[in-house]
Amino acid sequence: MDFAWQAIIMMLSGFLLLRISGRKSIAQMSIPTTVVMISIGAIIVQPIIEHSMIKTIVTIAIFVALLIVLEFLQMKIDVLEKLLSGQAISVIENGQFNLKNIRKIRMTIDKIEMQMRQNGISNIADIKNATIEPNGQMGYELKPDARPLTVGEFKKLMGAMVIKQNQSADIDGSLFYEVIQDEHAVSPPDELK
């Protein structure tokens, strides 16, 4: 086969075998996945140089099979997962940098602050704790006062306000008394009818 057809067949084989290996993005790849993907990239070039396409496809298939087996074993064996993928490292605790762990993972405070800004956090004091995950991304939990208001919390707050307003409503002059009462299916007092 000529050079162009070999390149096309190798690329299609590479796409097919990498598709079988999984859908992880580059940011989510573990160390073994990264090693296998780099090896596959280097192997794909070999048949063009040596004209041994079948051996190359078999080698790539072996790498992908090994990757799938390793990922399966990581799901079943926690020790192997920690060994191959690593674990989350705490870098912020109670609004303070954990300098010992930051040095341990060889990361700068500037890079942690950059990830904070990317997550919409402007003040370290707002963070209850934060970790650098095995994929390099920052996971965090905000302190209660810094958390955004959820729809559920808003509904509870509004319900509490309606109840409080009903309890303290001035029956004679309340413009919203009937609206509030209709919502709770309680009829207004006789003097308002």
Residue pairs with C-beta under 8 A, 6 or more apart in sequence:
1 9
1 53
3 48
6 47
6 48
6 51
6 53
7 48
9 53
10 44
10 47
10 48
10 53
10 56
10 57
11 44
13 44
13 56
13 57
13 60
14 40
14 44
14 60
17 40
17 57
17 60
17 61
17 64
18 37
18 40
18 64
20 64
20 68
21 33
21 36
21 64
21 67
21 68
22 33
22 67
22 68
22 71
24 33
27 135
27 136
27 137
28 135
29 37
29 135
30 74
30 84
30 85
30 86
30 134
30 135
31 84
31 85
31 86
32 67
32 70
32 84
32 85
33 67
33 71
36 63
36 64
36 66
36 67
39 63
40 60
40 63
40 64
43 56
43 59
43 60
43 63
44 56
44 60
46 52
46 56
47 53
47 55
47 56
70 84
73 80
74 80
74 81
74 84
74 85
75 81
85 134
86 134
87 134
88 131
88 132
88 133
88 134
88 139
89 101
89 104
89 105
89 131
89 132
90 98
90 101
90 129
90 130
90 131
91 97
91 98
91 101
91 102
91 105
91 107
91 112
91 130
91 131
91 132
91 138
92 98
92 112
92 124
92 127
92 129
92 130
92 140
93 129
94 128
94 129
95 124
95 125
95 126
95 127
95 128
95 143
96 124
97 109
97 112
97 124
102 108
102 109
102 112
105 132
107 132
112 130
112 132
112 138
113 124
115 137
115 138
116 122
116 124
116 127
116 130
116 138
116 140
119 138
119 140
121 127
121 140
121 142
123 146
125 143
126 142
126 143
126 145
126 146
127 140
127 141
127 142
127 143
127 146
128 140
128 141
128 142
128 143
129 140
129 141
130 138
130 139
130 140
130 141
131 138
131 139
131 140
132 138
132 139
133 139
149 157
162 180
162 183
162 184
165 176
165 180
166 180
166 181
166 184
169 176
169 177
169 180
171 177
171 188
171 189
171 191
171 192
174 180
177 188
177 192
178 188
178 192
181 187
181 188
